[in-house]
């Protein structure tokens, strides 16, 4: 967790004085002017605290901190000025959500206490965010795993899509990756209302009639309607709803548009790979179509599985371990689908397979792929 403090002023002497006063106590970064301040946040952020002067040319402190709030909402913002009045203070609080408004000259001990309080506020914000995200992610994982037991094909596909999305988001260093991860994990949740025979046709690349196409297309809306009821999943729900929308016209700065674009790219990529098409051939065709974000396709170019990165095995049910990827559909001796190709083996899945193995029987051996090290092995589900 960062503890860096960015100080922005149009007077270098003021910045030098702050460095002298606090360099032993805080991790201080100073820049002259709001333009360089925004550049510092974009290139070296985030910062825990931003301290800004009010009166600066071209862009005043109120406008600057409002921009900071947009690009780094968790950063705690402090206004420091020698020309403060009530109207300025109110505008700074309203536009920039300023943590504290201080007047120059501000005593060193007073400013030091405020900076300590601001850092503590940042730590609280980050801790709360982490707790909420971990709790939410854990709850969704349980939901996904339970639904995966109900519909192995759909959620095997979701796990493959999740790995592709995670690979792209990591390669591009996207912010708020947890939302994209959840959207991918739950991208197929609406398939619980789609008839199993339709899903079998989809995954086997068999043609659908008009009614079947309409039924399958509805899963995006069904998924949205289920997820939008969960607090803090509104953006995720909208990503799921828009996952099959065309890339053209998407807003690249809007997280929902970015998430939907990631899902579209990963889903269409997975569809071709599952059908046996080579990675290079698939990406070439997707690039030629002009329907996908080029940076997403560039990230997927790295999905080349080296023999040194994976190990293929054929194991018995008793030999399954958490984290293995199933290399083919796993069925009971009576033909019931238990795990879909590409699905990651979990403790719940192992427990289910052991139960079927003792009672009905499970077709063995089970082909699995073991990922040895890197996130680039997301294509192991092929």
Secondary structure, 3 states (H helix, E strand, C coil): CCCEEEEEECCHHHHHHHHHHHCCCCEEEEEECHHHHHHHHHHHCCCCEEEEECCCCCCCHHHHHHHHHHHCCCCEEEEEECCCCHHHHHHHHHHHCCCEEEECCCCHHHHHHHHHHHHHHHHHHHHHHHHHHHHHHHHHHHHHHHHHHHCHHHHHHHHHHHHHHHHHHHHCCCCCHHHHHHHHHCCCHHHHHCCHHHHHHHHCCCCCCHHHHHHHHCHHHHHHHHHCCCCCCHHHHHHHHCCCCCCCCCCCCCHHHHHHHHHHHHHHHHHHHHCCCCHHHHHHHHHHHCCCCHHHHHHHCCCCCCHHHEEEEEECHHHCCCCCEECCCEEECCCCEEECCCCECCHHHHHHHHHHHHHCCECCCEEEEEECCCHHHHHHHC
